Amino acid sequence: MNPEQLEIINRVKEMYFRYGIKSVTMDDVARELSISKKTLYQHFSDKEKLVDEVVKVLLVEKTGIVDKLISECPDAISEMVTIHQFMDKMSREHSYAMDNDLRKYYPVTFNQIVTNKRSHMYKVAIENIQRGQKEGFYRAEVNGEIIAKTVLVRFESSFDSCIFTFEEMLTKEFFNEILNYHVRGIATPKGIKRLEEILATL
C-alpha cells in the first residue's frame, strides 16, 4: 500500500466512523478528499475494495496497540488489567453503525474481521494465562484453552445481548466486576493480592 492510498484510507476511516459506511458514497469520498473519482478508482476499484482496505487497516492498528501494551506490562495480572482497560476504551469509541453496515452490506468483510479479531483475542488470552501460570499468579491446573475461549464468548455475548444496556456496560462498576470475576476465578492467592494492589491505584 502506497502513502497516497494510506492517506485516503485514513480519511475515509474518519468518514465511516462519523456517518457509517452505507451513507458514504465514492462521490462523497472524492469530494471530501478533493480528488477526482477517476483518481479514487485508480487506487480502489470499487467501494467494496475500499471498505475492505479500511477494515484491514483498523484491525492492524488495534492489534498493534494491544501487542505494544502487552509488551510493556511487567506481569500477567497487570497485563490482564491493561487489556480490559483497552477493551473498555474501544467499546466507548467503537462505531456500532459501522458494524451494522458491515454485517448487512459487506458480509464477507464482516466475517473476516470477526474471524481475525477472535483469533487475536484468543492468542492474547491464552498467552496471558500461560504467562500467569509461569509467574505463579494463576493456578497451574487451569485449562488455558477453555478459559481463553470463555473470554471470547463472554466478551462477544455481552455486546450482542439485551441483558445489559450499553450505558451499563460502560460503567466503572461493570468493568471492575468483569475483571474481578475473570481474574479471581483463575488466580492464586498471590495473583489475587497483585490484582488488589493494581485496582487500588485505579
DRENVEX-322329 format. One line per 5 residues: number of its first residue (from 1); their letters; for each residue x negated, z negated, y of C-alpha. Coordinates in nm, 4 decimals. Each point is the difference from the previous one (the first is absolute). Layout:
BEGIN
NUM) A) X,Z,Y  ...
This chain:
BEGIN
1) MNPEQ) 0.0000,0.0000,0.0000  -0.1486,0.1020,0.3347  0.0137,-0.2109,0.3213  0.2750,0.2141,0.1527  0.2237,-0.0472,-0.3051
6) LEIIN) -0.0641,-0.3745,0.0040  0.0917,-0.0176,0.3681  0.3271,0.1802,-0.0708  0.0756,-0.2341,-0.2897  -0.0662,-0.3114,0.2073
11) RVKEM) 0.2291,0.1212,0.2774  0.2729,0.1030,-0.2433  -0.0301,-0.3353,-0.1761  0.0977,-0.1724,0.3254  0.2969,0.2355,0.0406
16) YFRYG) 0.1203,-0.0704,-0.3533  -0.0235,-0.3751,0.0546  0.1949,0.0295,0.3235  0.2694,0.2503,-0.0953  -0.0059,0.0285,-0.3799
21) IKSVT) -0.1073,0.3082,-0.1923  0.3227,0.1990,-0.0211  0.0633,0.0140,0.3737  -0.3530,0.1229,0.0880  -0.0184,0.3778,-0.0335
26) MDDVA) -0.3081,0.2230,0.0028  0.1170,0.1152,0.3460  -0.0043,-0.3634,0.1152  -0.3521,-0.0450,-0.1351  -0.1315,0.3138,0.1686
31) RELSI) 0.1616,-0.1001,0.3296  -0.1282,-0.3598,-0.0179  -0.3545,0.1135,-0.0776  0.0104,0.2866,0.2514  -0.0980,0.2577,-0.2590
36) SKKTL) 0.1708,0.3133,-0.1236  0.2014,0.0034,-0.3210  -0.2388,0.2670,-0.1237  -0.2934,-0.2382,0.0395  0.1936,-0.2791,-0.1698
41) YQHFS) 0.0870,0.2211,-0.2967  -0.3632,0.1075,-0.0310  -0.0814,-0.3618,-0.0791  0.3136,-0.0898,-0.1961  0.1970,0.2728,-0.1772
46) DKEKL) 0.3344,-0.1806,0.0372  0.1555,-0.3356,0.0836  -0.0196,-0.1177,-0.3614  -0.3778,0.0497,0.0033  -0.0295,-0.1860,0.3306
51) VDEVV) 0.2097,-0.2905,-0.1277  -0.2107,-0.0159,-0.3163  -0.3257,-0.0162,0.1966  0.1332,-0.2654,0.2399  0.1050,-0.2179,-0.2923
56) KVLLV) -0.3392,0.0417,-0.1688  -0.1825,-0.1069,0.3149  0.2253,-0.3040,0.0397  -0.0639,-0.1051,-0.3587  -0.3778,0.0387,0.0323
61) EKTGI) 0.0031,-0.2022,0.3229  0.1948,-0.2894,-0.1487  -0.1916,-0.0188,-0.3279  -0.3254,0.0181,0.1955  0.1045,-0.2935,0.2187
66) VDKLI) 0.0955,-0.2081,-0.3060  -0.3299,0.0734,-0.1758  -0.1972,-0.0942,0.3134  0.1938,-0.3258,0.0437  -0.0619,-0.0920,-0.3640
71) SECPD) -0.3724,0.0669,0.0294  -0.0185,-0.2556,0.2816  0.1770,-0.2833,-0.1865  -0.2222,-0.2787,-0.1384  0.2193,-0.0823,-0.2992
76) AISEM) 0.3104,0.1052,-0.1939  0.2376,-0.2417,0.1732  -0.0960,0.1088,0.3508  0.0263,0.3582,-0.1243  0.3546,-0.0552,-0.1237
81) VTIHQ) 0.1021,-0.1622,0.3297  -0.1559,0.2889,0.1918  0.1798,0.2572,-0.2149  0.3329,-0.1751,0.0547  -0.0649,-0.0142,0.3755
86) FMDKM) -0.0750,0.3714,0.0063  0.3117,0.0831,-0.2031  0.2054,-0.2154,0.2362  -0.1459,0.1861,0.3001  0.0659,0.3392,-0.1608
91) SREHS) 0.3588,-0.1002,-0.0736  0.0549,-0.0746,0.3677  -0.1528,0.3290,0.1123  0.1330,0.2196,-0.2792  0.2335,0.2893,0.0810
96) YAMDN) 0.2853,-0.0214,-0.2487  0.1527,0.3079,0.1620  -0.3057,0.1910,-0.1209  0.0481,-0.1368,-0.3506  0.3635,0.1036,-0.0055
101) DLRKY) -0.0816,0.3510,0.1213  -0.2797,0.0370,-0.2548  0.2219,-0.1201,-0.2834  0.2836,0.2347,0.0932  -0.1726,0.3144,0.1248
106) YPVTF) -0.3514,-0.0097,-0.1500  0.0431,-0.1665,-0.3410  -0.3234,0.1387,-0.1474  -0.2080,-0.1431,0.2842  0.1971,-0.3255,-0.0115
111) NQIVT) -0.0613,-0.0437,-0.3738  -0.3700,0.0730,0.0467  -0.0392,-0.2661,0.2655  0.1941,-0.2549,-0.2077  -0.2238,0.0714,-0.3000
116) NKRSH) -0.3185,-0.0272,0.2061  0.1131,-0.3200,0.1729  0.0900,-0.1596,-0.3317  -0.3333,0.0985,-0.1516  -0.1979,-0.1474,0.2889
121) MYKVA) 0.2117,-0.3163,0.0175  -0.0383,-0.0542,-0.3742  -0.3778,0.0464,0.0255  -0.0219,-0.2483,0.2875  0.2189,-0.2556,-0.1798
126) IENIQ) -0.1761,0.0097,-0.3359  -0.3480,-0.0050,0.1562  0.1028,-0.3014,0.2075  0.1146,-0.1814,-0.3144  -0.3222,0.0826,-0.1815
131) RGQKE) -0.2039,-0.1167,0.2978  0.1965,-0.3226,0.0286  -0.0482,-0.0749,-0.3707  -0.3762,0.0466,0.0310  -0.0072,-0.2268,0.3047
136) GFYRA) 0.2107,-0.2670,-0.1713  0.2912,0.0337,0.2423  0.2423,0.1554,-0.2535  0.0722,-0.1232,-0.3509  -0.2039,0.1775,-0.2685
141) EVNGE) 0.3016,0.0555,-0.2279  0.1969,0.1943,0.2622  0.0820,0.3539,-0.1160  -0.1247,0.2069,0.2924  0.1792,0.3177,-0.1003
146) IIAKT) 0.3421,-0.1650,-0.0155  -0.0493,-0.1911,0.3251  -0.1275,0.3100,0.1831  0.3060,0.1991,-0.1090  0.2242,-0.2904,0.1016
151) VLVRF) -0.1536,0.0167,0.3486  0.1053,0.3654,0.0218  0.3524,-0.0728,-0.1192  0.0418,-0.2939,0.2372  -0.1258,0.1905,0.3019
156) ESSFD) 0.2080,0.3116,-0.0606  0.3189,-0.1838,-0.0979  -0.0168,-0.2237,0.3071  0.0279,0.2971,0.2327  0.2434,0.2009,-0.2114
161) SCIFT) 0.2523,-0.2743,-0.0627  0.2839,-0.1304,0.2153  -0.0748,-0.3635,-0.0870  -0.2257,-0.0630,0.2988  0.0659,0.1423,0.3441
166) FEEML) -0.2823,0.1840,0.1736  -0.0175,-0.2801,0.2576  -0.0360,-0.2650,-0.2734  -0.2873,0.1878,-0.1612  -0.1912,0.0066,0.3281
171) TKEFF) 0.0060,-0.3762,0.0522  -0.3041,-0.2212,-0.0462  0.1997,-0.2143,-0.2435  0.0630,0.2990,-0.2274  -0.3682,0.0934,0.0140
176) NEILN) -0.1166,-0.3533,-0.0860  0.2496,-0.0472,-0.2829  -0.0904,0.3293,-0.1698  -0.3711,-0.0721,0.0335  0.0366,-0.3543,-0.1342
181) YHVRG) 0.2226,0.1180,-0.2839  -0.2568,0.2548,-0.1121  -0.3244,-0.1951,0.0398  0.1235,-0.3362,-0.1292  0.1371,0.1723,-0.3094
186) IATPK) -0.3457,0.1153,-0.1089  -0.2388,-0.2370,0.1762  -0.2125,-0.2853,-0.1291  -0.0060,-0.3281,0.1958  -0.3109,0.1370,0.1708
191) GIKRL) 0.1926,0.3117,0.0997  0.2970,-0.1983,0.1325  -0.2332,-0.2140,0.2095  -0.1626,0.3110,0.1439  0.3423,0.1505,0.0786
196) EEILA) 0.1100,-0.3133,0.1827  -0.3223,0.0013,0.2011  0.0623,0.3573,0.1133  0.3704,-0.0452,0.0734  -0.0793,-0.3038,0.2143
201) TL) -0.1951,0.2292,0.2338  0.2749,0.2629,0.0392
